[in-house]
Amino acid sequence: MKLTTRNKQFKFLKKHLEKKRDQLREEFEEKQSEAAKWVATRGLKVADLAQIGAKTVSAGIAAGTLLLSVGSATDRGIEPASETRKLSEGDYLASVKSNKDLQPLIKEGLAGRLPTSVRPLNESEEKGITNLLTEILNYRVTAELDGNRLNRNYGYIGGEQHLARYPGETLQAHFNTIEEAKLFGASGIAGRPGAFGYFAYGSNSLTNKEVKMEKYYVAVQTFASPGWGTKSGLVDWYKFRKVLVINPRTGQGVVATIADSGPAAWTGKSFGGSPEVMHYLGLGEGARKGDVLLFFIDDKNDKISYGAI
């Protein structure tokens, strides 16, 4: 990850934090008038307290940037002190992801960018949303990749069954743990491969990557995508293509792979998701249906992991 790219992400996070600071200050002054008076008697202002917090955030960001610009202490053969290590941008971003702070960033960032009804996005909407997601996630999210695009990027998704990962696989052999079986076993297994074939030749050759690919798979309407049936090579291009699925209502997201074609247009749905995909989108219960955004991920070097973001 280049330093300039990280700086962009930190500027985005800083802007978000400053916005929340101003909102909290206004709420404090409105709802806690007595406390505000107490602060005033100490010769302080609520705004001063907020500014102190903002300076603390800025100092942490600046320190992390400085550490990266000169190289880490470990790179120079020196073990950095624990307090210094806390200021590194890499650690900070890891803590953001582990605390699921990306979800509110995505949810708030998408507010006002989506159409009032679930319909195909226009070019301006696509660009605004993909630029936002690229900035937050720090990898390229795009509606068009290698000249190919889906028939739509905003539509309803419905729950699907598990796919057989290799010939003859049964539901009993599908899960690694009892917990997984309890959570996702009720969805059943199709007993067949998706539109792009099995993930592996047999259970002995099944890799961890292929396990994750089936676990986090989606179905898209390839048959309705531009060029389908006339443009050569599209089947191979779409096969196990990496995509990002976002629940715009909650900010939850999943990195998934295209492993099946569908659903049929008459269902009113544009996408299908594995039981795990639906679970991590917050759509695993009840009707198992909801509106989602779905875009390609530009990951030619296969560095981005499958699963919940």
N, C-alpha and C positions, 0 to 999 in steps of 0.2 A: 504494500500500500504506500503510495507516494505521499510525501509530507504535505504537498499542496492539496491533495484530496482529503487528507485528514483535517487540515485546517478548515476546509469547506464544511466538513461535517461538524466540527466544533463550533463554527460560527452559527450553524443552524441550531445546534443545541443551546448555545448561549442566547440566541435570539428567543428561543422557546422559553428558557428559564426567566429571561427578563420580562417576557409577556406575563408569565405566571406570577412573577414578583409584583408587577403592577396591579394585577387582579386581586391578589391577596392583600395588598396594601389598601386598596379601595374597600374591600370587604371588611378589613380590620377597622378602618376609620368609621365605617357605617354602622357596624354591629357592636363594636367595642369602644363606644365613645368614652366611657369612664377610664378604660385602660389607656386610651390615647391621651386623655388629660393627664394621667399619671406620668406618661412618658414626657409630656411637655413640661411638667414641673421639674424634671431632671435636666432641663436644658437641651433636650433632644427632640427630634422630629421622627415620625414614623418613616418618612422618606429617607432620613439618615440611616436608620436601621436597615432598610432595604438596600441602600447603596453599599453599606458594609458587606452585606451578603453578596451583592453583585461583584464587588472587588475581590472577594474571596474566590468566587468562581473563576473570574478572569485570571487571577494569579495562578490558580491550578492549571488552567489551560495554557497560559504562557509558559509555565515551568515545564509542562509536558512537551510543548513544541520545542523548547530550548534543548531538552534532553535528546529528542530525536534528531535535531539539526546537527548535533555534534557527535552523535553515535552514543549508544548505551554504554554504561560502565562495564557491563559484561563483555561487550565487544572489545573493550580496551584491556580486558583481562582483570578487571576489578569487580568484585561483588558489590553491588550498590546496597546502601542501607535501606532497611524496610520502609522508612518514611519517604525516602527519595523515590523508591519504586512505586509507591502509591500515586505519585504524580505523573507517571508515564501515561501517554495517551492510549497505548495498547491496553493497559490495565483498566483505565477508566472506561473505555469502550466495552471491555469484557464485562465490567460491573453493570453497565447500562443494560446490556443484553440479558445478563443473568437476572436482573431485577425486573425484566419485562417492561422497561421504560420505553422501548420502541413502540409498543402498542399504542399508548396515548399520543406519541408523536405522529404516528401514522393516522390515527383516528382524527386528531385535531387538524393535521395537515390536509386531509381529504375533505374536511368540512367546507361546504360551499363550492367544491370542484365537481361534484357529481350532478348529473341531471336529476330533475325531480321525479322522473319515471325511469324504470329500468329499460334501457334501449341501447342500441349501438352508440358508441362514443364518436363524436366528430374529431377531426384532426387536432383542433386546438385543445379539446378536453384530453385527448390521448397524450399530447405533448406535455401539458401541465402536470398530469398525474404521473407519467413515467419519469419526468425530471425530478419530481418530488421524491418518489420512491428510490430513484438512483442516488439522490443526495443523502437520504436517511440511511439506506442500507449499504452504501459504498460499493455497489457493483451495478453494472448497467442493466436496467430494466427497460424493455422496449416493446412496442406494438408490432414492429417489423424487424425481421432479422434475415439477413442473406436474401433480401427481396421477397420474403414470404411473410404472410400474416394470416391470422384467423379471420373467420367471418365476423366475429365480434369479440370484444374484450370485457364487456360488462353484461352480465346476464345471470340467470338463476342456475344454481348448482343443486343436484340431488344426490342422495346417498347411493352408493353402489355396493355390490358384494366384493369379497376378496377374489383375486384371480389366481388360478393355478399357476405356480411359478415354474413347474416342470411337469412333464407328462405323468399322469396318475396320481398327482398329489391329492391328499384328502384334507378335510378340515382339521382332523385330529393331529396331523403332522405339520400344520401350518404355523403354530405358535411356539415360541421359545419358552414362555413362562405361563404359569397358571393365571397370573394377573392379566396378561394380554388376552388369554382365552376368555376370561370373565368379561372383559371390557368389550371385545370385538367379535367374539365367537358367534353371537346371535345373528350377525349379518349374513352368515353363510359363505359358501365359496362357489364360484361359478362352475368350477370343474373343467374349465377350458381356458385357453390363453386369451389375452386381449387381441385386438385387431392386428397387433404387430408381432405376435408370436410369444412363445414362452421366454422367460427370463434366463432359464438354464436348461441344460440337457437332462439333468437328474439331481437328486438330493445331494449326491456326493460332490457335484461340481458347483453347487449353489454358493455364491460368494456373499459376504456381508453387504457389499454394495447392491447386489441384486435383491437381497432381502429388503433393503431400504427402498429400492425403486418400486417394488410391488406395494410395500407398506404405504408409500406416499405417491400413489398414482392418480392420474386424472384421465377422464375421457373428454375429448373435444370433438366438435363437429367438423372433422377434416373434410368430409364429403361436401361441405358447403364453403370451404375455404377457397379464396381466389386461385385459379389455375389448376384445381384438382381435376384430374381426368385428361388434362391437356398438357400440363407442364411435366416433363420427365423428371424422375428422381424424387418426387415429393413424398412418396411412401417412406423411403429410407431417411429422408430429411426429418420427417415428423417422428420417426420411430425413437422412443425414449428421449424425446426432446425435453430439456429442463425448462420449467416454467415457475412463475411465482403466482400464488393464489392469495388474495387478500379479502377478508371480511371487512368492508368499509364501515360497518356499524360499530365494530369493536376494535379494529386495528389489528386483530389476530391474522397471522399469515403463515403459509406453508410453502416451502420449496418442494416441488413435486416433479414428476415425469409423465409425459404423455404415453400411456400404454394401451389405450383403447379408443375406439371411435364411437361417438354418440353424445348424448341421447338423440332419439328420433325427434324431429321438429314438432310433431303433434303433441309431445309431452309438455311443451311450454318451457322446457329447460334447455339451456345451452351447453351445460357442462355436467359431468358426473365426477364424484370424488370417492375414494376408498373410505372405509369406515374410519381409518386413522386420520385422513385428511379432514373429514367432516368433524371429527372430534376436536382437532386442534384449531379448527376455524370457529369453534363454538356452535356448530350446527349438528352435533351428533345425536341430539335428543329430539323427541316430538316428531314433527313432520320431516325432519332431516332435509330441509330445503332452505335456501336463502340466496340473496343476491351477492355476487362476488365480482371482483376484478381479477382478470387472468392475463398475464403478459409473459413474453419470452424473457429468459435470462441469458445474457451474453456471457457464456462461461466456457470458452473454447478449450481452456486448460483443465477443466473439471475440478475446480478448487472449492466450489460452493457445495456444502453438504445438504443432503435431503433432510426434511423435517421441519418442525415448527421454528419460526424465526424468533 
